[in-house]
Amino acid sequence: MPPKRMTANPVKPSRYRPGKALAEEHSSDSESGEEEDDETLKRIPEPSRTTAAPPKAASFPSSTISTNLKKVDLNERRKEAAAKEVARLEQEAQAKAREEEGFETESSAASTKSDSGSTESEAESEEESSSEDETPQPKLLRPVFLKKGQRQTSIAAANAKSEVEAYAEAEARRKEKMDALVQEQLEKDAAAKAAGKKAWDDDDEGLAEEIDDTDGIDAEAERAAWRLRELKRVKREREAIELAEKELEEVERRKNLTPAEREAEDREYIEKQKAEREGRGQMGFMQKYHHRGAFFQDDDVAQELAKRDIVGARFVDDPMNRDTLPQYMQIRDMTKLGKKGGTKYRDLKSEDTGRWGELGDRRGPRESGYGVDERFRPDRDRERTGANAGPLGERKRDWDTPGGQQDMRESKRQKT
Amino acid sequence: MAHQADSKRMLDDRGYSGRTLHGGNPAALLEKAVLDRIVESYYWKEQCFGLNEATLCDRAAELTCIGGTFGVAQKPTPFLCLLLKLLQLVPERDVVLCYLRQPDFKYLTALAAFYVRLAWEPKDVYATLEPLLADYRKLRRRTREAFAMGYVDQFVDDLLTKERVCATSLQKLPRRRDLEDLDVLEPRVSPLGEEIDEIDEDVSPAEED
């Protein structure tokens, strides 16, 4: 028998917890489980129960006893059975001991043992009691020597199976039950599948059922729809044929014209195209260019969209002339305004520091006299040099008179 | 060569020595991405293992929709998985015709039509698929997000005209006109033949006026 707990640790004594019943010893739980399964085949083998009532040695459920005893007519039977009762009691005690140790006595064997219904009922009730006692404690009784006549070796040997065999039997039975259950489940699944309830691996059953693909609901409507489709197909084919024929015609016609006429036609066509293009708006200065893309060219919707005039479209805040904007806003892609990068380099021309394309008379020596400040010109070119360069004031006439100078000094003094 | 139950031989192109379609490995008719999706799907692994031409009919009888891949993860439909199985098996011509012409399972018919379009020569394709243009049974189509309604004749028409059907790129089929010009095929007579003639008669007197 496999251990109840899969650990090698010693079993700790169970603690007392207020309000909970004490867990009893469980060593014979599996036995009671087997017997229960034997009795009630339909029940799933229950896990071993932790709550156990202490077994009573001679506790018979009153209901079975009373019904069975009612069947039996004691007045008749008592005389017959009186002599055998002593021997039988001994046997019953032994049988009970064996049961409590885990031996099973089959009800058929028990019935062969006993002729009368009372012992049958007692045996049954014993079995029932032992099965209804959830944990009969194993009472190892002292082996009692029976005389040969009292022994029931053949039947007992047949009954007494070793513990291992009993367990194996119980296992086999349990397995059968599990198989039966699994079989039921499989059959249910197959039935559900056959009924079309569950498509394979599909969670979208509800969505799928919206589209009903049963035929023959409305035969006339279906036929009419098909006729429409067929007509469309025929029409499509015919149009394709007609298009091909027209092209061939066109090619033929052009061959028959003279070259001059061909040129005239081509010019007409080109002018027509130009007129179309002029109808559209122009690209503004530094306007962002959007390419239409290379895919979805077959789509009719895409063709409609391709006819739009994106380039010429203007929106409310669109600056017609970007020169009016400050320089950091003059960018092609306005979405990049204010973002990191793109702040320095604008275009080649504006970044160039050289005098690109300036042409003039280039003669080396003349360079020194022109284009510089007046003060740095060479003296050769001046009329007056140094301090005389600027305008001189008027000379005073009364330098020679002695008083004149004093007067000048005084006059100067008076001024101060 | 005996049919291998698993698909290892078919998927490994290096030493392929089975039956060829269009001069190569039949699995090359599907794109690699789609092949990977199919081979990794549960339906292929569980239901399509070790099928032969007969047991494939059982699977096809359970089909409820046609379609290519769906969903974000490009999950293949059972229809597509069975198509790959057909490509692996490369059944005989009679078997395929039998699949096509049996009247009970329309999805099996659709599957066979798809196989014919992929595997056979253009002349045979036109000859075999055009009778199906008169079959107006309904089919449930699985698109990438939801389901849609389709018909057998619409499906066959797509097979004959479109370039991409059910997550597969179809090989280019020469136009019917070209084959007619080469005298390989007769011009198609529509099942609505008489009605069209009547319509033409109605139209042309009106045009004359």
Chai-1 contact restraints between the chains, C-beta under 6 A:
chainA,res_idxA,chainB,res_idxB,connection_type,confidence,min_distance_angstrom,max_distance_angstrom,comment,restraint_id
A,A199,B,T64,contact,1.0,0.0,6.0,A-B,restraint_1
A,D201,B,Y42,contact,1.0,0.0,6.0,A-B,restraint_2
A,L207,B,F147,contact,1.0,0.0,6.0,A-B,restraint_3
A,A208,B,F147,contact,1.0,0.0,6.0,A-B,restraint_4
A,I211,B,R140,contact,1.0,0.0,6.0,A-B,restraint_5
A,I211,B,F147,contact,1.0,0.0,6.0,A-B,restraint_6
A,I211,B,M149,contact,1.0,0.0,6.0,A-B,restraint_7
A,D213,B,K138,contact,1.0,0.0,6.0,A-B,restraint_8
A,D213,B,R140,contact,1.0,0.0,6.0,A-B,restraint_9
A,D215,B,R137,contact,1.0,0.0,6.0,A-B,restraint_10
A,D215,B,K138,contact,1.0,0.0,6.0,A-B,restraint_11
A,E222,B,Y136,contact,1.0,0.0,6.0,A-B,restraint_12
A,W226,B,Y136,contact,1.0,0.0,6.0,A-B,restraint_13
A,E230,B,L192,contact,1.0,0.0,6.0,A-B,restraint_14
A,V234,B,S190,contact,1.0,0.0,6.0,A-B,restraint_15
